[in-house]
């Protein structure tokens, strides 16, 4: 082998070795990235998440969520009006107040931007709110009200015999109507049982 052939062969070996080195370095970088990804995936829950994991969901929590979901599914009935007074999406919230021992159903209806306030419009608002309360009093109690608060498929043997009646008796309905600028036009409160409606605000009065 002459000198030229030797030098050419040596250059080819150096080039192959250089490519191998680059490939090994790239694989090393990928391996490090994989280790970092696995480490991040294996991170433990934060204290806030751990707290939430330890907190049980009670049947009261379940029931309130079920009522809220049922109202949301039927939200079209809450806003439907012949004169198209309200925005199609009402605000719905169901909560339990410990101090008062009351289940509170909060509904907020918002008037369409083009609807102008007038005595005739406010009379229509009042009539619609009365309809919504009547609908809730019928719709939520058409079947046993405590069905919202039951396990799926069975009733616990520890369930009180008068659970349905007790829950109906402690449930209140709150309906607020606001204009497009969120000014209160009407507010009222009513128990789920009974026929009385307490008007807290009507047409700014």
Buried (B, 14 or more C-beta within 10 A) or exposed (E): EEEEEEEEEEEEEEEEEEEEEEEEEEEEEEEEEEEEEEEEEEEEEEEEEEEEEEEEEEBEEBBBEBBBEBBEEEBEEBBBBEEEBBBEEBEBEBEBEEEEEBBBBBBBBBBBEEBEBEEEBBEBBBEBBBBBBEEBBEBBBEEBBBEBBBEEEEEEEEBEEEBBBEBBBBBBBBBBBBBEEEEEBBBBBBBBBEEEBEBEEBBEE
